[in-house]
Amino acid sequence: MPKTVVFAMFDNVQLLDVSGPAAVLAMVNTLMGETVYDLHYVSGNKDRKVITSSQMSINTGSFSDVQCIDMLIVPGALEDAVDQALEDPVLMSWLGSLSNKVEVKISVCMGTFFFAKLGWLDNKKATTHWAGINKLQNDYPRVRVTGESLFQNDGDVWSSGGVTSGIDMMLALITRDFGVEIAIKTAKLLVVYLLRDGRQSQFSIPLEFQTQSNDKNVISLIAWLEERLDKATSVQDMAAYTNVSVRKLHNLCQSMFNFGPAQLLSEMRMEKARMLLLQDERPIKEIAFSLGFSQSAALSKAFNRRYGISPAKYREAYSAPE
């Protein structure tokens, strides 16, 4: 019997907060060859439609159209739109009525604030978009905010960080419902980079470095390195790409990251190794080669120095269960 999945919609909702999770669930239906997730979109608007943040109109059912809900998904929006929706008595009354009637409650991005206001997150771990972390902590001190994690699960409640992390969260739910094989197939068909666990930061390591950079050549260098982690790349190569001297590149990296260009490349390789170990079934030796290491021992030494654990033990400890 399919699970009834209901998206609670409101005006100026963030479109990706809806379409991302919905696409994951719809793809699982396709892979399974049957409807295992029955998707519904409802709102309290009398004209039965909402206007999203992208000015796209979405037709919805009414709250009374659905009686039994297995999975409730509350998407987010920009802060002003969320604040306005939080004051909507029709929406909040309906959500409140579902407190003990829904098996799984899911918030995407700033949707966490709806659950917090309803008290569903009291003494529970939760996260939200990085821009709302401090506000969530200040406004709802009983919520155990978990910083900038991608997503968080505590009992019957799931919460996620910014926008696309809702996709990561849904893939984790798919893993729970149907196993890692279906989740990986879904991720591949959606061209999602890989399955990510909720412990990861909302920012990727390359994006973190680009955020710290104030030089367009270094920003471009980071993207270039990300595409060639499997190749032998010297500091001289990096300097040539950025069209500066080795000394100048070293000074730039030191000022931005507090380490040199060689360590910048190493940090990016280690992060890629960490992710591949979780989702790539190839032997560690092959993963080492794919990251420019001549042998697996070199990767093991670098990985252990960076994370304090061997690649093999890391894979065993953190890979998604079958």
GIUR-V781246 format. One record per residue. PSI is psi in radians with two decimals (none if undefined). NEAR is the number of other C-alpha atoms within 10 Angstrom. D_LAST is the distance of its C-alpha to the last C-alpha in Angstrom with 1 decimal. Layout:
psi->PSI near->NEAR d_last->D_LAST
psi->PSI near->NEAR d_last->D_LAST
This chain:
psi->2.26 near->7 d_last->22.8
psi->2.64 near->12 d_last->22.2
psi->2.35 near->14 d_last->21.7
psi->2.06 near->18 d_last->24.9
psi->2.19 near->23 d_last->24.4
psi->2.19 near->22 d_last->27.7
psi->2.16 near->21 d_last->28.7
psi->1.96 near->26 d_last->31.7
psi->2.68 near->30 d_last->34.1
psi->2.83 near->26 d_last->37.2
psi->2.47 near->21 d_last->39.7
psi->0.36 near->22 d_last->38.9
psi->2.57 near->26 d_last->35.2
psi->2.06 near->26 d_last->33.2
psi->-0.75 near->20 d_last->32.3
psi->-0.47 near->23 d_last->29.2
psi->-0.42 near->26 d_last->27.9
psi->-0.92 near->23 d_last->28.0
psi->-0.58 near->17 d_last->27.4
psi->-1.06 near->19 d_last->24.4
psi->-0.66 near->24 d_last->22.1
psi->-0.69 near->21 d_last->23.9
psi->-0.67 near->16 d_last->23.1
psi->-0.85 near->22 d_last->19.4
psi->-0.70 near->24 d_last->19.5
psi->-0.64 near->18 d_last->22.0
psi->-0.63 near->21 d_last->20.0
psi->-0.71 near->24 d_last->17.2
psi->-0.76 near->17 d_last->20.0
psi->-0.80 near->12 d_last->21.1
psi->-0.65 near->14 d_last->17.9
psi->-0.25 near->12 d_last->17.5
psi->0.31 near->9 d_last->21.2
psi->2.90 near->10 d_last->22.1
psi->1.79 near->17 d_last->22.7
psi->-0.36 near->17 d_last->19.7
psi->1.96 near->20 d_last->21.1
psi->1.87 near->17 d_last->24.9
psi->2.35 near->16 d_last->26.3
psi->2.56 near->18 d_last->29.6
psi->2.09 near->21 d_last->31.7
psi->2.71 near->22 d_last->34.4
psi->2.98 near->24 d_last->37.2
psi->0.10 near->23 d_last->40.4
psi->2.32 near->17 d_last->42.5
psi->-0.51 near->10 d_last->45.3
psi->0.08 near->11 d_last->45.2
psi->0.79 near->15 d_last->41.5
psi->2.70 near->20 d_last->40.5
psi->2.67 near->22 d_last->39.5
psi->2.08 near->17 d_last->40.5
psi->3.06 near->19 d_last->37.6
psi->-0.38 near->16 d_last->38.2
psi->0.16 near->11 d_last->38.5
psi->0.30 near->13 d_last->41.2
psi->2.34 near->11 d_last->39.2
psi->2.32 near->14 d_last->39.9
psi->2.18 near->15 d_last->37.1
psi->2.44 near->15 d_last->38.2
psi->2.83 near->22 d_last->36.7
psi->-3.11 near->19 d_last->37.0
psi->2.88 near->19 d_last->38.6
psi->-0.55 near->20 d_last->36.9
psi->-0.15 near->10 d_last->38.4
psi->-0.38 near->12 d_last->36.7
psi->2.32 near->14 d_last->33.4
psi->-0.94 near->9 d_last->33.4
psi->2.12 near->14 d_last->29.9
psi->2.20 near->18 d_last->27.3
psi->-0.67 near->16 d_last->23.6
psi->2.05 near->20 d_last->22.8
psi->2.26 near->22 d_last->25.6
psi->2.12 near->23 d_last->25.6
psi->1.88 near->25 d_last->28.6
psi->3.01 near->30 d_last->29.1
psi->-2.91 near->32 d_last->31.4
psi->-3.13 near->25 d_last->34.6
psi->2.78 near->16 d_last->37.1
psi->-0.77 near->14 d_last->38.5
psi->-0.73 near->10 d_last->41.7
psi->-0.67 near->17 d_last->40.0
psi->-0.79 near->23 d_last->37.6
psi->-0.70 near->13 d_last->40.6
psi->-0.75 near->12 d_last->42.4
psi->-0.58 near->21 d_last->39.6
psi->-0.35 near->17 d_last->39.3
psi->0.09 near->10 d_last->42.9
psi->1.91 near->13 d_last->42.5
psi->-0.56 near->11 d_last->43.2
psi->-0.85 near->15 d_last->42.0
psi->-0.85 near->19 d_last->38.5
psi->-0.61 near->17 d_last->38.2
psi->-0.74 near->11 d_last->39.5
psi->-0.80 near->15 d_last->37.1
psi->-0.76 near->17 d_last->34.1
psi->-0.56 near->17 d_last->35.5
psi->-0.24 near->10 d_last->35.8
psi->0.03 near->15 d_last->32.0
psi->-0.84 near->14 d_last->31.2
psi->0.31 near->7 d_last->30.1
psi->-0.04 near->15 d_last->29.4
psi->2.30 near->17 d_last->26.2
psi->-0.76 near->15 d_last->22.7
psi->2.21 near->16 d_last->21.4
psi->2.20 near->23 d_last->23.9
psi->2.24 near->23 d_last->23.1
psi->2.49 near->30 d_last->25.6
psi->2.25 near->34 d_last->25.8
psi->-2.20 near->30 d_last->27.9
psi->0.02 near->32 d_last->31.2
psi->-0.31 near->29 d_last->30.2
psi->-0.54 near->28 d_last->29.3
psi->-0.49 near->27 d_last->33.0
psi->-0.79 near->23 d_last->33.2
psi->-0.67 near->25 d_last->30.7
psi->-0.76 near->19 d_last->32.6
psi->-0.57 near->16 d_last->35.9
psi->-0.13 near->15 d_last->34.8
psi->0.11 near->16 d_last->33.8
psi->-0.27 near->17 d_last->30.1
psi->0.12 near->23 d_last->29.2
psi->2.17 near->16 d_last->31.6
psi->0.40 near->13 d_last->30.2
psi->2.67 near->18 d_last->26.8
psi->2.44 near->20 d_last->25.0
psi->2.80 near->29 d_last->25.4
psi->3.05 near->33 d_last->26.1
psi->-3.08 near->33 d_last->28.1
psi->2.46 near->25 d_last->29.6
psi->-0.56 near->19 d_last->31.0
psi->-0.28 near->15 d_last->34.5
psi->0.03 near->21 d_last->34.2
psi->-0.90 near->18 d_last->32.7
psi->-0.71 near->13 d_last->36.2
psi->-0.73 near->13 d_last->37.4
psi->-0.75 near->23 d_last->34.5
psi->-0.75 near->16 d_last->35.1
psi->-0.73 near->11 d_last->38.9
psi->-0.48 near->12 d_last->39.0
psi->1.31 near->17 d_last->36.4
psi->-0.27 near->13 d_last->36.5
psi->-0.18 near->16 d_last->34.4
psi->2.33 near->21 d_last->31.3
psi->1.44 near->16 d_last->29.3
psi->2.28 near->21 d_last->29.0
psi->0.65 near->17 d_last->26.3
psi->-2.37 near->20 d_last->28.3
psi->0.52 near->23 d_last->27.0
psi->2.70 near->24 d_last->23.2
psi->-0.84 near->30 d_last->21.5
psi->2.90 near->34 d_last->20.3
psi->2.44 near->24 d_last->20.1
psi->2.26 near->19 d_last->18.7
psi->1.82 near->12 d_last->20.8
psi->-2.20 near->11 d_last->20.7
psi->0.07 near->12 d_last->21.4
psi->2.33 near->21 d_last->22.5
psi->2.49 near->25 d_last->20.9
psi->2.66 near->33 d_last->23.1
psi->2.86 near->33 d_last->23.1
psi->-2.53 near->33 d_last->25.5
psi->2.17 near->25 d_last->27.6
psi->-1.60 near->26 d_last->27.3
psi->-0.29 near->18 d_last->24.5
psi->-0.28 near->26 d_last->22.1
psi->-0.56 near->29 d_last->22.0
psi->-0.78 near->29 d_last->20.0
psi->-0.74 near->25 d_last->17.5
psi->-0.75 near->28 d_last->17.3
psi->-0.63 near->23 d_last->16.8
psi->-0.60 near->28 d_last->13.9
psi->-0.69 near->22 d_last->12.3
psi->-0.65 near->18 d_last->13.3
psi->-0.71 near->20 d_last->12.0
psi->-0.74 near->19 d_last->8.4
psi->-0.72 near->14 d_last->9.3
psi->-0.68 near->11 d_last->11.2
psi->0.00 near->14 d_last->9.5
psi->2.85 near->16 d_last->6.0
psi->-0.52 near->21 d_last->5.9
psi->-0.82 near->13 d_last->7.9
psi->-0.67 near->18 d_last->10.5
psi->-0.74 near->23 d_last->10.8
psi->-0.71 near->18 d_last->11.5
psi->-0.70 near->15 d_last->13.9
psi->-0.79 near->24 d_last->15.5
psi->-0.71 near->20 d_last->16.1
psi->-0.76 near->13 d_last->17.6
psi->-0.51 near->12 d_last->19.9
psi->0.01 near->14 d_last->21.1
psi->0.71 near->9 d_last->21.7
psi->2.43 near->15 d_last->19.9
psi->-0.85 near->9 d_last->19.9
psi->2.97 near->17 d_last->16.2
psi->2.28 near->24 d_last->13.7
psi->2.42 near->21 d_last->15.4
psi->2.83 near->20 d_last->14.6
psi->-0.23 near->21 d_last->17.4
psi->-0.35 near->12 d_last->18.9
psi->2.70 near->13 d_last->20.5
psi->2.73 near->17 d_last->24.1
psi->-0.26 near->23 d_last->25.2
psi->2.40 near->16 d_last->27.0
psi->2.77 near->13 d_last->25.8
psi->-0.83 near->17 d_last->27.5
psi->-0.71 near->20 d_last->29.7
psi->-0.64 near->14 d_last->30.7
psi->-0.79 near->12 d_last->31.5
psi->-0.72 near->20 d_last->33.8
psi->-0.62 near->19 d_last->35.4
psi->-0.65 near->12 d_last->36.0
psi->-0.34 near->14 d_last->37.8
psi->2.54 near->18 d_last->39.8
psi->0.35 near->13 d_last->43.3
psi->2.16 near->13 d_last->44.1
psi->-0.52 near->10 d_last->43.2
psi->-0.65 near->15 d_last->43.2
psi->-0.66 near->22 d_last->40.6
psi->-0.77 near->18 d_last->38.4
psi->-0.66 near->13 d_last->38.8
psi->-0.72 near->16 d_last->38.0
psi->-0.76 near->20 d_last->34.6
psi->-0.69 near->13 d_last->33.6
psi->-0.79 near->14 d_last->35.1
psi->-0.68 near->18 d_last->33.2
psi->-0.52 near->14 d_last->29.8
psi->-0.13 near->9 d_last->30.5
psi->0.66 near->14 d_last->31.5
psi->-0.31 near->19 d_last->29.2
psi->-0.11 near->16 d_last->29.0
psi->2.61 near->13 d_last->32.8
psi->2.09 near->11 d_last->35.2
psi->2.08 near->14 d_last->36.9
psi->2.91 near->12 d_last->39.8
psi->-0.58 near->18 d_last->41.4
psi->-0.70 near->16 d_last->44.3
psi->-0.74 near->12 d_last->42.1
psi->-0.72 near->22 d_last->40.9
psi->-0.71 near->20 d_last->44.5
psi->-0.69 near->13 d_last->45.7
psi->-0.69 near->14 d_last->43.2
psi->-0.07 near->19 d_last->44.3
psi->0.68 near->12 d_last->47.9
psi->2.96 near->14 d_last->48.8
psi->2.80 near->14 d_last->49.7
psi->-0.74 near->17 d_last->47.3
psi->-0.77 near->12 d_last->49.2
psi->-0.75 near->13 d_last->48.9
psi->-0.72 near->22 d_last->45.1
psi->-0.77 near->18 d_last->44.7
psi->-0.68 near->16 d_last->46.8
psi->-0.83 near->19 d_last->44.9
psi->-0.69 near->21 d_last->41.5
psi->-0.71 near->14 d_last->42.9
psi->-0.55 near->14 d_last->44.4
psi->-0.69 near->17 d_last->41.3
psi->-0.17 near->15 d_last->38.4
psi->0.39 near->13 d_last->40.4
psi->2.95 near->14 d_last->39.3
psi->3.09 near->18 d_last->40.3
psi->-0.59 near->23 d_last->38.9
psi->-0.71 near->15 d_last->37.3
psi->-0.55 near->14 d_last->35.1
psi->-0.85 near->18 d_last->34.4
psi->-0.73 near->19 d_last->32.9
psi->-0.76 near->16 d_last->31.0
psi->-0.72 near->18 d_last->29.5
psi->-0.68 near->20 d_last->28.3
psi->-0.71 near->26 d_last->26.8
psi->-0.69 near->19 d_last->25.0
psi->-0.71 near->16 d_last->23.5
psi->-0.68 near->18 d_last->22.3
psi->-0.77 near->20 d_last->21.0
psi->-0.75 near->17 d_last->19.0
psi->-0.71 near->19 d_last->17.4
psi->-0.63 near->20 d_last->16.8
psi->-0.51 near->21 d_last->15.1
psi->-0.55 near->20 d_last->12.3
psi->-0.18 near->17 d_last->11.9
psi->2.16 near->15 d_last->13.9
psi->-0.03 near->11 d_last->12.6
psi->2.69 near->10 d_last->16.3
psi->2.69 near->11 d_last->17.7
psi->-0.58 near->21 d_last->19.2
psi->-0.75 near->16 d_last->22.6
psi->-0.63 near->14 d_last->22.1
psi->-0.69 near->21 d_last->21.0
psi->-0.81 near->22 d_last->24.1
psi->-0.66 near->17 d_last->26.3
psi->-0.25 near->17 d_last->25.0
psi->0.24 near->21 d_last->26.2
psi->0.13 near->17 d_last->29.6
psi->2.42 near->21 d_last->29.2
psi->-0.40 near->14 d_last->31.0
psi->2.78 near->14 d_last->28.7
psi->-0.50 near->17 d_last->25.4
psi->-0.60 near->14 d_last->27.6
psi->-0.73 near->15 d_last->29.2
psi->-0.77 near->24 d_last->26.0
psi->-0.73 near->19 d_last->24.9
psi->-0.80 near->14 d_last->28.3
psi->-0.70 near->19 d_last->28.4
psi->-0.76 near->22 d_last->24.9
psi->-0.64 near->16 d_last->25.7
psi->-0.63 near->11 d_last->29.0
psi->-0.74 near->14 d_last->27.6
psi->-0.13 near->13 d_last->24.7
psi->0.41 near->11 d_last->25.6
psi->2.60 near->14 d_last->22.4
psi->2.72 near->17 d_last->21.6
psi->-0.70 near->24 d_last->19.2
psi->-0.77 near->12 d_last->17.2
psi->-0.59 near->11 d_last->17.0
psi->-0.79 near->17 d_last->16.3
psi->-0.75 near->20 d_last->13.2
psi->-0.67 near->13 d_last->12.0
psi->-0.61 near->11 d_last->13.0
psi->-0.12 near->13 d_last->11.9
psi->2.57 near->15 d_last->9.0
psi->2.41 near->18 d_last->6.6
psi->2.62 near->10 d_last->3.8
psi->none near->9 d_last->0.0
